[in-house]
Amino acid sequence: MLPDRLDDRIAEAIKHQIDNERAASDTSSDAWRNRCEVARVAMFSDAERSVFIHHVSERRGNVAAREIETQASTLRTNAIFFLARKPS
């Protein structure tokens, strides 16, 4: 599979997961807004994520940037495992 296509498939898997979570979440909460931001970052390419995390670090501090980066990485990893289990 081509790397750019893999990023597209990861983004689709994350979008699907967030859509499923939406039904069971308080979408007006800060926690939900944070979850959506992390999901959006997780759908970015490596270069885009790096730039975004750098901007967060400058604007909100290293702790916030690290938290978003860690959570986005976890979402991406979960999406990859989901795709690996999914029949083609």
QUITATA-V354446 format. One record per residue. N is the residue number from 1. RES is the residue in one small letter. SS is DSSP state (2 for helix, 1 for strand, 0 for the rest). PSI is psi in radians with two decimals (* if undefined). Layout:
n=N res=RES ss=SS psi=PSI
n=N res=RES ss=SS psi=PSI
//
This chain:
n=1 res=m ss=0 psi=2.41
n=2 res=l ss=0 psi=2.47
n=3 res=p ss=2 psi=-0.71
n=4 res=d ss=2 psi=-0.61
n=5 res=r ss=2 psi=-0.61
n=6 res=l ss=2 psi=-0.76
n=7 res=d ss=2 psi=-0.70
n=8 res=d ss=2 psi=-0.75
n=9 res=r ss=2 psi=-0.66
n=10 res=i ss=2 psi=-0.79
n=11 res=a ss=2 psi=-0.74
n=12 res=e ss=2 psi=-0.71
n=13 res=a ss=2 psi=-0.70
n=14 res=i ss=2 psi=-0.76
n=15 res=k ss=2 psi=-0.76
n=16 res=h ss=2 psi=-0.76
n=17 res=q ss=2 psi=-0.80
n=18 res=i ss=2 psi=-0.71
n=19 res=d ss=2 psi=-0.70
n=20 res=n ss=2 psi=-0.69
n=21 res=e ss=2 psi=-0.52
n=22 res=r ss=2 psi=-0.68
n=23 res=a ss=0 psi=-0.50
n=24 res=a ss=0 psi=0.22
n=25 res=s ss=0 psi=2.70
n=26 res=d ss=0 psi=1.72
n=27 res=t ss=0 psi=-0.01
n=28 res=s ss=0 psi=0.02
n=29 res=s ss=0 psi=2.75
n=30 res=d ss=2 psi=-0.65
n=31 res=a ss=2 psi=-0.71
n=32 res=w ss=2 psi=-0.74
n=33 res=r ss=2 psi=-0.72
n=34 res=n ss=2 psi=-0.74
n=35 res=r ss=2 psi=-0.74
n=36 res=c ss=2 psi=-0.67
n=37 res=e ss=2 psi=-0.80
n=38 res=v ss=2 psi=-0.74
n=39 res=a ss=2 psi=-0.74
n=40 res=r ss=2 psi=-0.78
n=41 res=v ss=2 psi=-0.69
n=42 res=a ss=2 psi=-0.45
n=43 res=m ss=0 psi=-0.18
n=44 res=f ss=0 psi=2.75
n=45 res=s ss=0 psi=2.95
n=46 res=d ss=2 psi=-0.80
n=47 res=a ss=2 psi=-0.76
n=48 res=e ss=2 psi=-0.72
n=49 res=r ss=2 psi=-0.75
n=50 res=s ss=2 psi=-0.80
n=51 res=v ss=2 psi=-0.79
n=52 res=f ss=2 psi=-0.81
n=53 res=i ss=2 psi=-0.68
n=54 res=h ss=2 psi=-0.77
n=55 res=h ss=2 psi=-0.70
n=56 res=v ss=2 psi=-0.73
n=57 res=s ss=2 psi=-0.75
n=58 res=e ss=2 psi=-0.66
n=59 res=r ss=2 psi=-0.66
n=60 res=r ss=2 psi=-0.16
n=61 res=g ss=0 psi=2.87
n=62 res=n ss=2 psi=-0.63
n=63 res=v ss=2 psi=-0.82
n=64 res=a ss=2 psi=-0.75
n=65 res=a ss=2 psi=-0.79
n=66 res=r ss=2 psi=-0.70
n=67 res=e ss=2 psi=-0.80
n=68 res=i ss=2 psi=-0.77
n=69 res=e ss=2 psi=-0.77
n=70 res=t ss=2 psi=-0.81
n=71 res=q ss=2 psi=-0.68
n=72 res=a ss=2 psi=-0.70
n=73 res=s ss=2 psi=-0.72
n=74 res=t ss=2 psi=-0.76
n=75 res=l ss=2 psi=-0.76
n=76 res=r ss=2 psi=-0.76
n=77 res=t ss=2 psi=-0.79
n=78 res=n ss=2 psi=-0.69
n=79 res=a ss=2 psi=-0.71
n=80 res=i ss=2 psi=-0.76
n=81 res=f ss=2 psi=-0.68
n=82 res=f ss=2 psi=-0.83
n=83 res=l ss=2 psi=-0.61
n=84 res=a ss=2 psi=-0.57
n=85 res=r ss=2 psi=-0.38
n=86 res=k ss=0 psi=2.23
n=87 res=p ss=0 psi=2.44
n=88 res=s ss=0 psi=*
//
